[in-house]
Amino acid sequence: GGGDMIREVHLDHSTYQENEHMLEAGTPKIAEAIGWGAAIDWMAQWDIDSVHQHGLFLAQKTVAELRKIPGMKIYGRHAEGDGAVVSFLHESLHANDLASFLDARGFAIRTGHHCAQPLLRKFNIAATNRVSYWLYNTEHEVDEFISAITDICNKYA
């Protein structure tokens, strides 16, 4: 145990290892290193282009369905090959309220300025909602998400 950063401890002083070794407190992150190796092995089984295409498909489907909801604004061009992230905002619902309603239904989305405050200020937008997709998301989840957000907008917008 421990990181061996201290050579000796006395009541009135301590002596430390040299150089960077004196900064290595505690046990090294052994479990995390093993977990990282397992994660790399797991990722190696997937064709990353297929994973990317899957995310793009889910994002495109989300954009197409969100555009059907009256008052919903989609941000970004969402052209072929763009990322698997969709930013949106309903004109009658605050972004935080929409996120809370979705959270109550089991959907985790990001809400806020997304580290893009200058851009949002330029467009006079306080916050947006954002959903992103990857390998573990399914088309069924997109359908459920769209159903939930449509219901929320119909009730509260």
N, C-alpha and C positions, 0 to 999 in steps of 0.2 A: 504494500500500500504506500501511498504518498508519492510525491514526485521527486524526492531527494534534492530539493532546492536548497536545503540548509545543511551545512557541514556540521556545525556545533551550535547548541543553545546553552547559554549561561543565564544566570539571574539578571545580569546587567547588560548583556549584549549577545548578539548572535553573529556567526560567520556564515556567509552564503557561498554557493557554487560560483564559478566564473561564468562570464558572458551570459548568453541566453538561458543557460541552465538554472540561473537564479530566478528566472521568471516562470518556471514550470511548476506551479503549485498543484498539488493533488495528483490523483491517479490519471494517467492519460485516458483518452476516450476510446478504450478498447472495444467496448460493445458497439459504439457508433462506427468504428472502422470495420468491424465484422459485418454490421448491418449495411454499410455502404457497399461492401463487396457483394453481398446478397442482392442488393438493389441493382448493381451493375449486371450481375448474372441474369436477373429477371428481365431487365431491359434488353439484353442481348438477344432474347428470343423473338422480339418484335421487329418487323420491318418498319423502320422509322418513317418512310414515305407513306406507308399505309396508315400509320397512326396519324400523321399530318393530314392526309386526305379525309380520314374519319372526322377529325375535328372541324375541318373546313365544311364538310357536308352538314354537320350538326349546326354550325354557325349560320350557314346559308339558309337552312330550314327555319331556324329561329328568326332570322331577319324577315323572310317571306311571311311568316305567320304573325310577327309583331306588326308588320305593315298593315295588316287587316284590322287592327284594333284602332277605332277612332280616337284621335288625340295622341297617339303614340308617335314619338319622334325617335328616329334611328340616327345615330351619329357615326360617321365614317362612310366610306364609299362602298365597302363590302364587295369589291370586284373579285373576279376569279383569282384564287390563289392568295387572297389576303388571309390574315390570321383567324384563329378560332375564338376570337373575342368579339362580343357585341355590346356596345354601349347604347343606352336608350333612356328615355325619360317621358313620362306621360305629362301632358300639358296641365292636367287638373289635379295631379297627385304629387306631393313632395317626394323626392327620391327616398328619403328615410322612411316615410310612411309605407311606400310600396315595398321597400325591403323588409319592413317589420311584418307586413301582411304575408309576404312570401315566406319569411322565416317561420311564421306560425303554421305554415303548410308544409314545412320541411325542406324548403329550398334555400340554399346559401348563395347569396350573390354579394358582390362588392358594391358599395355606395359611397359617394363622396366626390372629391376632385381628382382622385387617382394620380396625384403628383403632377397634375397638368393645370395648375391654378392660372398661369398666364393665359393659356388657351381658353379656359372656361370663362375667365374675366372678359376676354376679347369678345366672346359671344354672349356675354351677360347671363351666364348659367352658373347657378350656385353649386349644383351637384348633378351627377348622373348615376344611373344604375348600370352595372356591368355584369355580364355572365360570360364565362369562358369554359371551353370544352377540351377534353383530352381523351386518352385511351379508355378510361373507366366510365365515361358517360355513354348513354345509349339513346337511340332514337325515341324509345318509349319515354325516357325521362324528359326529352324535349317536348313530346306531346303532352305530358303531365304538367310541365312548366307552363306551356302555352295555355292549357286549360285553366290552370290556377290564375295566371295573370289576367286572362280574359274575364274570368269570374270576378276577380278583385276590381278590375276597371269598370265592369258593369254595375257593381254594387256601390263603389265609392267615388267614381269620377263624375 
